[in-house]
Amino acid sequence: MQIFVGLGNPGAKYAGNRHNIGFMALDRIAEDHGFGPWKSKFQGQISEGLLGPEKVLLLKPETFMNRSGQSVGEALRFYKLEPGDLTVFHDELDLAPGRLKVKQGGGHAGHNGLRSIHEHIGDAYARVRLGIGHPGHKDRVAAYVLHDFARADETWLDDLLRGIADGAPELAAGDSGRFMNAVALRTAPPRSGTGKKADPVPPPPPKQASMPEDNRSPLQKLADRFR
């Protein structure tokens, strides 16, 4: 069994915030893969289902971002799982909007949700970093992440979330490369052809007929010139 955690803040007030993209990712996975209804447990909302052959618990902590570790730690202890069985989806300021990267272990880079998880279970868990871009100055970060996505973001955000759901079974199977390929097919699909037919390949030029061998003697050739 695995646990996929999406980070965010509970309540309608925060639902469309950039900080809640982790919640959005889990909602899309649950919808596209027919997970069970959301219910309250572990100080959060949980939904259970299958991604391929893997049983996965989706968890959205309702402790608010800064205390996400309380909910995550409780769930891991209940199922007697290790941090390596956990994948956390979270917003990432250092990636351009619509970009995604998978990371195993490492620091929290100042993200308060990850910081809280570190405090409760350590750092040996996987993260799916969901790019939201940076406002340009650290003093503007708090307002930026707690503000809703702009209308101009709707297309890339929808593509990213659908790609995450497409590749979720690969992620659960431990194949992050194929997971990221599935996301890329949504966010950066290969260019289609122009629809024009290719110019026909011209046929090779006809071979010139070879001249018959001239076996006349020089005297015959001279005589034939004056006939």
C-alpha positions in Angstrom: 0.0 0.0 0.0 1.1 3.6 -0.7 -0.1 7.0 0.4 -0.3 10.0 -1.9 -0.5 13.2 0.0 -1.6 16.5 -1.5 -0.7 19.7 0.3 -3.1 22.6 0.7 -5.3 24.5 3.1 -8.9 23.3 3.9 -12.1 25.3 3.1 -13.7 27.1 0.2 -11.7 30.2 0.9 -8.5 28.5 -0.2 -9.8 26.0 -2.8 -8.5 27.9 -5.8 -5.2 29.1 -4.3 -1.8 28.3 -5.9 -0.8 26.8 -2.5 -3.6 24.2 -3.0 -2.4 22.6 -6.2 -1.5 19.5 -4.3 -5.2 19.1 -3.3 -6.2 19.7 -6.9 -3.8 16.9 -8.2 -5.4 14.4 -5.8 -8.9 15.4 -6.7 -8.1 14.8 -10.4 -6.5 11.4 -9.6 -9.5 10.3 -7.5 -12.0 11.4 -10.2 -10.2 9.9 -13.2 -9.4 6.5 -11.5 -12.8 5.9 -9.8 -11.6 6.2 -6.2 -14.0 5.9 -3.3 -15.8 8.9 -1.8 -13.8 11.3 0.4 -14.3 10.8 4.1 -12.7 12.3 7.3 -9.8 10.5 8.9 -6.3 11.2 10.1 -7.1 14.9 10.6 -7.8 15.1 6.9 -9.8 13.8 3.9 -9.0 10.4 2.5 -10.1 8.4 -0.5 -9.0 4.8 -1.4 -8.6 3.1 -4.7 -6.3 1.3 -7.1 -3.7 2.7 -9.5 -3.0 -0.3 -11.7 -2.5 -3.2 -9.2 -1.3 -0.9 -6.4 -3.6 0.0 -3.5 -3.3 3.7 -2.8 -4.7 6.0 -0.1 -5.1 9.6 -1.1 -4.8 12.0 1.8 -5.5 15.8 2.0 -4.5 17.1 5.4 -7.0 19.5 7.0 -4.5 20.7 9.7 -3.6 23.7 7.5 -0.3 23.8 5.5 2.0 24.5 8.5 0.9 21.4 10.4 0.6 18.9 7.5 3.0 16.5 9.2 0.5 15.8 12.0 -2.0 14.3 9.6 0.7 12.5 7.5 2.4 11.0 10.5 -0.8 9.7 11.9 -1.7 7.9 8.6 1.7 6.3 8.3 1.6 5.0 11.8 -1.9 3.6 11.5 -1.0 1.6 8.4 2.5 0.7 9.7 4.1 2.2 6.6 7.6 3.8 6.1 8.4 7.2 4.6 9.4 5.4 1.4 5.7 4.5 0.9 4.8 8.1 0.8 4.6 10.6 -2.1 3.7 14.2 -1.5 2.3 16.6 -4.2 3.1 20.2 -3.5 3.4 23.7 -5.1 6.9 24.7 -6.2 8.0 28.3 -6.6 11.3 27.4 -8.2 9.7 25.8 -11.2 7.9 27.6 -14.0 4.1 27.3 -14.2 3.1 23.9 -15.6 6.5 22.3 -15.0 6.8 19.2 -12.9 9.7 17.3 -11.3 9.9 14.2 -9.1 12.3 14.2 -6.2 13.3 11.5 -3.7 14.3 12.8 -0.3 16.2 16.0 0.4 15.5 19.3 2.1 12.2 21.2 2.3 13.5 24.4 0.7 11.5 26.6 3.0 8.1 25.0 2.1 6.1 25.0 5.3 4.1 21.9 4.5 7.2 19.9 3.8 9.0 21.4 6.8 6.1 20.0 9.0 6.3 16.6 7.4 10.1 16.5 8.0 9.5 17.2 11.7 7.1 14.2 12.0 8.5 11.5 9.7 11.9 12.7 8.4 12.9 13.4 4.8 13.0 10.0 3.1 9.8 10.3 1.1 9.1 11.2 -2.6 7.8 14.6 -3.7 6.1 15.6 -6.9 7.0 19.3 -7.3 4.3 21.2 -9.2 5.6 24.5 -10.7 3.6 27.6 -10.0 6.3 30.2 -10.8 7.7 32.9 -8.5 6.3 36.4 -7.9 9.8 37.9 -8.3 10.5 38.9 -4.7 10.4 36.9 -1.5 8.3 39.6 0.2 5.5 38.8 -2.3 5.5 35.0 -1.9 2.9 34.7 0.9 0.3 36.8 -1.0 1.2 35.0 -4.2 0.7 31.4 -3.0 -2.5 32.3 -1.1 -4.1 33.9 -4.2 -6.2 32.0 -6.7 -4.7 31.0 -10.1 -5.4 33.5 -12.8 -7.8 32.9 -15.6 -4.8 32.8 -18.0 -3.5 29.8 -16.0 -6.6 27.6 -16.6 -5.3 25.8 -19.7 -1.9 24.8 -18.5 -3.2 23.9 -15.1 -5.9 21.6 -16.5 -3.3 20.0 -18.8 -0.9 19.4 -15.9 -3.6 17.9 -13.6 -4.9 15.6 -16.3 -1.3 14.5 -17.1 -0.7 13.7 -13.5 -3.8 11.5 -13.4 -2.8 9.8 -16.7 0.6 8.9 -15.2 -0.5 8.1 -11.7 -0.4 4.3 -12.2 3.2 4.6 -13.4 4.1 6.7 -10.4 2.6 4.1 -8.0 4.6 1.4 -9.8 7.8 3.3 -9.1 8.5 4.4 -12.7 8.9 8.2 -12.4 10.3 8.4 -15.9 7.1 7.0 -17.5 5.0 9.1 -15.1 6.7 12.3 -16.3 6.4 11.2 -20.0 2.6 10.9 -19.4 2.5 14.4 -18.0 4.6 15.7 -20.9 2.1 14.2 -23.4 -0.5 16.5 -21.9 1.6 19.6 -21.3 3.9 19.5 -24.3 2.3 17.1 -26.9 4.3 16.3 -30.0 3.5 18.7 -32.9 1.1 17.3 -35.4 1.8 17.3 -39.1 0.7 20.0 -41.5 -1.8 17.8 -43.2 -0.2 18.4 -46.6 0.7 15.4 -48.7 4.4 15.1 -49.4 5.6 16.0 -52.8 5.8 13.0 -55.1 9.2 11.6 -55.7 10.1 12.2 -59.4 10.7 9.0 -61.4 14.3 8.4 -62.4 15.1 9.8 -65.9 14.8 7.2 -68.7 17.9 5.5 -69.8 19.1 6.7 -73.1 19.2 4.0 -75.8 22.7 2.9 -76.6 23.9 3.4 -80.2 24.5 0.3 -82.2 28.2 -0.6 -82.7 29.6 0.8 -86.0 31.6 -1.9 -87.7 32.1 0.0 -91.0 35.6 0.5 -92.4 36.9 4.0 -92.7 36.5 3.8 -96.5 32.9 2.7 -96.2 32.2 5.6 -93.8 33.7 8.1 -96.2 31.7 6.6 -99.1 28.5 6.7 -97.1 28.9 10.5 -96.4 28.5 11.2 -100.2 25.5 9.0 -100.9 
